[in-house]
Amino acid sequence: MKHTPHYESYLKILEEELIPAMGCTEPIAVALAAAKATEALGATPEACRVEVSGNIIKNVKAVTVPNTGGMKGLEAAVAAGIVGGRPDLGLEVLSKVTKEEIAEMAQFLQTCPMQVLPSGGDQVFYILVTVTADGHTADCEVVDFHTNITRIRKDGKILFQNQAGASAQTAQTDRSVLSVKEILEFADTLDIQDVAPVLEQQIAYNTAISQEGLKGGWGAEMGRTLLELHGDHLPTRLRAAAAAGSDARMNGCELPVVIVSGSGNQGMTASLPVIEYAKAIGADHEALLRALAVSDLITIHQKTGIGRLSAFCGATSAGCGAACGIAYLDGAKAEVIAKTIVNTLGICSGMVCDGAKSSCAAKIAAAVEAGLDGYEMAKVDLGFVNGEGIIGADVEQTIVNVGRMARQGMRHTDEEILNIMLGL
């Protein structure tokens, strides 16, 4: 079977994006930086300084950090990384915290002075954790995305530096090769064994946390409530599956998820409705994997122009991706899938991100519903057309338009959301 021109790049993009993470990825990235800085220091810190961009503050403020005994916020994430972090585990840095270490975290917060400051400059994603003890200082800097450690120093001496420096997006495979047309061709022609390891992990991890969320007791219980309110209908099950995963994850569940575009919520939104739909129609495993590749890559394609963090709710992109994965399972033509994207973005591109917290589950449910509505419209050749608001001449121009709106147009919105959250 002939592969698409950028076949290897598409595989690498999936491998780079679909990685396991425990807990909301922003506090976990803070915990990872704290763990790396403490490892470099070689001692228990006597004081800490944390400099982060506004979007990090926004996405850490109200979310429960896993394996902390229910603590929330930047200080909790730093303490968790210092006391119980395993720096070699990446975004699963808090996965092996002991009960004794959880107790130590609370004590550490009481005894260690910790200064939290907004970072200077205009970087959307920035974390710098500095720790001191016995006259020595160490720091760890993370820039642009969650695992991109750009520098680790001790006493001013550089122990590690990413050669790409502060612009280390270049460390990842070029996302500009993505297009809706080639994504669909890639899914049609891919060798399943090339994607099976990452996609099967996505199925296993994200299904497990969704099932945990449906048991109830997590946050606002959006997933369970949807089923109770609307019954066991397929569209409701698709929304509830994704929302329930977020219910659990935003409220301290210790199960890992496989993320997409740096976000566990987006990883669950892009995958769980597709998994649930495949189960309902009796699709075989190979068809499910191809559909997940479509959903994940279309989500990533949309997020490339938006960036990792913004005032634009990432669930919108992932709900759109999920609808495309469902359409692919139905055997929809490329024209229908393209129109599904345009319709979905026309419906709910106004949903803002006001940080990670319990209401993310409700936004996920809304995004999946918008995707399903967009698909139903596309199936009967109905949709929004060029010149109507942000809708462009075709699907690619529409994606570019939304990226421009989110990355540039919503920057002031992002600032005001943060000011509101901080009571300024």
Steps between C-alpha positions, in 0.01 A plus 500: 500500500643837395564738787427872506784751436544586867427154641802485732437854625140412585617197697752713690236762576276235655791362702594848625144601588345183641694462824381398847449761769370477853282794601439834328805564285578858612544422873681182400741704286560726802559193719743360241698825494510502882617138510774566242620812685509312831691213342757749371523668843566165668332604827159581643427864409488761774329755273328496160422753232252425221464718191221405261304650212138601547362193324685274742349690794157469336526126447646412841298723732184290541600146409579222748857374478498117515674316783499805729208417725269736310716815487457755222711775347855589400646462848355151528642402159846628596492325839386175339785510249759580763389250763357212298595561138691245295674725245578217257129421445409807294131588521449203734733671748248460785395144425713337772437734794472316834256567785791620711599750230144638482524581870843654444360730229267673744786545747728630225248768402488619860876524546646593159456861381360498146478804274268485196544767232360563153774466239603800292471508123225372276561125505172314534659187652782563746610335826815573701544332839797611711595322824768582759666319792829533690611795288442316173241576230354293218229565245306332221332682212216362283393690187232463230372154591472276802806279465726756333766551768724764346753545782609359836767686703676473834681800644492663158663204326293347222442128559261456209393722212272418213689591184184651356492740795188698579363432153499127550175446310751406230582195708171357383405378155375777271120516535458710184494177298155421644192543282152352520538338158829328587383402850216302343732345243745413776226322696391308190849375416683471832649173617310431821804364682664842461238672717372215716729557802407866556133468406437187706652674801267792433202264495601320820596802712221733394230234525610412853479857631167555324354195673632628831335837439166336421498341844440848641654690786731709282443874470166607354437144368413626152538165326279309742246783508465504120401133503256553786338801331483378141504121521719240339482634143807479278562876457471540876741213560756661269485829691491332841802277432725798431353720774538228762870468429538872561289480818753258645814661361424858605424390852809304594449150357834324497440304179712611203362619167650516153513865400462678167640848432639506852157451658341202669156652455561530127644149491186360661265711287669393178494131589217396732201590278667314210567196720142499627357540150712218358375275777137594428517427126715188537799641311807280497819595681687604187220737399507653849875562482469668161216719629700597808790602277259728313360652818838553666667649192210731415505623860877559480463671160254752643712562810816568297380848411354566844790396722514286812327754726264786418159646586351260245361186661692204359199273547356667189784368284483155656121473479532588133768234459281239670211576265735444206613167647135397534429609143800297383362193678177553305693503174428867434664659198773759538258776400267410787784490752629838380151647534471344848807697608372826353156454657638411842731800504214719389288377792729524803819690428399763756555277804773646721756329720483633856743250644500134593223406744177302537307691234739371231286185496193704406690680225617165366140377488399816312787464251416136425134597451604777259712250308212255474265779383757613246526147365124453477477822300784391272334163430209679333727756330411787729752736647655841540665668204783737413454850636272403785699626797826308537412240234755499218498392138576139596576287804870591510430874486239461774756325721749782430235759587420337832869472581546870429202593714618283790871583492482871417146624548442343841821609673329790676213266591755269657642784708156607621405143592814475712429837663149385587631174645753688711247762613690788336 
